[in-house]
């Protein structure tokens, strides 16, 4: 995923994802899943653009993207199991 406008566009996406998280902070059920999706997107953007992993070897990209996705999915699944 590349961003044509650089850091400003990434910052705006992070801001929008944060506002989405605040908007659904007390949500249950599918609202919680939407908040977790926003948090997972934020983590992905931070790892790729602010930790400079967008130019890393493919193995590192797969590892970190997998960890971000797996942790978001695991937290969501554990929430629905309760």
TORFIKOL-770503 format. One record per residue: residue in three letters; x, y, z of N, C-alpha, C in turn. Coordinates in steps of 0.05 Angstrom, whole numbers. Each point is the difference from the previous one (the first is absolute). Last residue first. Layout:
BEGIN
PT residuo    npx    npy    npz   capx   capy   capz    cpx    cpy    cpz
PT     ALA      X      Y      Z      X      Y      Z      X      Y      Z
...
// end
This chain:
BEGIN
PT residuo    npx    npy    npz   capx   capy   capz    cpx    cpy    cpz
PT     UNK   -340   -279    500     -9      7     27    -29      2      2
PT     UNK     48    -14    -83     -2    -24     16    -11      5     28
PT     UNK     21     71    -62    -25    -13     -7     -4    -26     15
PT     UNK     81     48     12    -22     17      9    -27    -14     -5
PT     UNK     79    -40    -32     -3     -3     29    -23     17     11
PT     UNK     22     10    -91    -12    -27      5     -4     -4     30
PT     UNK     44     79    -27    -28      0     -8    -14    -27      6
PT     UNK     93      7     14    -14     16     20    -30      1     -7
PT     UNK     55    -44    -61     -2    -15     25    -15     16     21
PT     UNK     18     40    -84    -20    -21     -3     -3    -15     27
PT     UNK     67     66     -5    -27     12     -2    -22    -21     -2
PT     UNK     89    -30      0     -7     11     26    -27     13      0
PT     UNK     35    -34    -82     -7    -21     19     -8     11     27
PT     UNK     30     61    -66    -25    -12     -7     -9    -21     19
PT     UNK     86     38     12    -21     20      3    -28    -11     -5
PT     UNK     74    -56    -17     -3      5     28    -21     20      6
PT     UNK     22    -16    -90    -13    -24     12     -4      4     30
PT     UNK     48     65    -47    -28      1     -8    -15    -23     12
PT     UNK     92      0     14    -13     21     16    -29      4     -8
PT     UNK     51    -66    -47      1     -5     29    -16     21     15
PT     UNK     13     12    -93    -19    -22      6     -2     -6     30
PT     UNK     65     62    -29    -27     11     -4    -21    -21      6
PT     UNK     90    -27      3     -7     18     23    -28     11     -3
PT     UNK     34    -51    -72     -4    -17     24     -8     16     24
PT     UNK     23     44    -83    -27    -12      1     -5    -17     25
PT     UNK     72     80      5     -3    -24    -15    -28    -12      4
PT     UNK      5    104     14     14    -23     12     -4    -24    -19
PT     UNK    -36     93     -4     22     -7    -18     15    -25     10
PT     UNK    -73     37     49    -11     -3    -28     22     -7    -20
PT     UNK      7     18     98      2    -27    -10    -11     -3    -28
PT     UNK     12     77     69     16     -2    -24      2    -29    -11
PT     UNK    -50     43     75     22    -18      8     17     -6    -25
PT     UNK    -76     53    -11     16     14     21     22    -17     11
PT     UNK    -59    -33    -71     10     26     -8     16     14     22
PT     UNK    -37    -93      7     10      4    -27     14     28     -4
PT     UNK    -41    -23     84     22    -18     -5     12      6    -28
PT     UNK    -76     48     25     23      8     17     24    -18     -7
PT     UNK    -82    -21    -42     11     25    -10     25      9     16
PT     UNK    -48    -76     31     12     -5    -26     14     25    -11
PT     UNK    -52      9     77     25    -14      6     15     -7    -26
PT     UNK    -85     39     -8     19     19     11     27    -13      5
PT     UNK    -71    -55    -27      9     17    -23     21     20     10
PT     UNK    -42    -52     65     18    -16    -16     11     15    -24
PT     UNK    -66     41     54     26     -2     15     20    -17    -16
PT     UNK    -87      7    -35     13     26     -2     27     -1     15
PT     UNK    -53    -76      7      9      3    -28     15     27     -3
PT     UNK    -42    -16     81     24    -16     -2     11      1    -28
PT     UNK    -82     42     15     21     15     15     27    -16     -2
PT     UNK    -76    -41    -36      7     23    -16     23     16     13
PT     UNK    -37    -71     48     15    -11    -23      9     23    -18
PT     UNK    -58     20     70     27     -6     11     18    -10    -23
PT     UNK    -89     13    -20     12     26      4     29     -3     10
PT     UNK    -57    -75     -9     12      8    -25     13     28      2
PT     UNK    -20    -35     93     -6    -16    -24     15     10    -24
PT     UNK    -11     74     71      1    -29      4     -6    -14    -26
PT     UNK     37    106     35    -16    -18    -17      4    -29      8
PT     UNK     38     89     30    -17    -16     18    -16    -21    -15
PT     UNK     61     57    -48     14     -9     24    -17    -17     18
PT     UNK     -7     46    -92    -12    -26      7     12    -11     26
PT     UNK     27     86    -35    -29     -1     -6    -13    -26      9
PT     UNK     94     12      4    -13     16     21    -30     -2     -4
PT     UNK     52    -40    -66      3    -15     25    -14     15     23
PT     UNK      5     42    -83    -18    -23     -2      1    -17     25
PT     UNK     61     71     -8    -28     10      4    -20    -22     -1
PT     UNK     88    -23    -21     -2      7     29    -28     10      6
PT     UNK     21    -16    -90     -2    -25     15     -3      4     30
PT     UNK     17     76    -54    -27    -11     -5     -4    -26     14
PT     UNK     86     37      5    -19     17     14    -28    -10     -4
PT     UNK     68    -42    -48      2     -6     28    -20     16     17
PT     UNK      7     21    -91    -12    -27      3      1     -9     29
PT     UNK     44     80    -21    -29      4     -3    -15    -27      4
PT     UNK     94     -2     -3     -9     13     24    -30      4      0
PT     UNK     40    -32    -78      1    -21     21    -10     12     26
PT     UNK     11     60    -70    -23    -18     -6     -1    -22     21
PT     UNK     74     58      5    -25     14      6    -25    -17     -4
PT     UNK     89    -33    -23     -7      0     28    -26     15      7
PT     UNK      8    -25   -103     20     -2     22    -11      2     28
PT     UNK    -42     -3    -93      4     26     12     18     -1     25
PT     UNK    -26    -80    -53     11     21    -18      7     26     13
PT     UNK      2   -104     36    -16     24      4     12     23    -17
PT     UNK     -4   -116      2     16     24     -2    -19     24      3
PT     UNK      4   -113     19    -17     24      0     18     25      0
// end
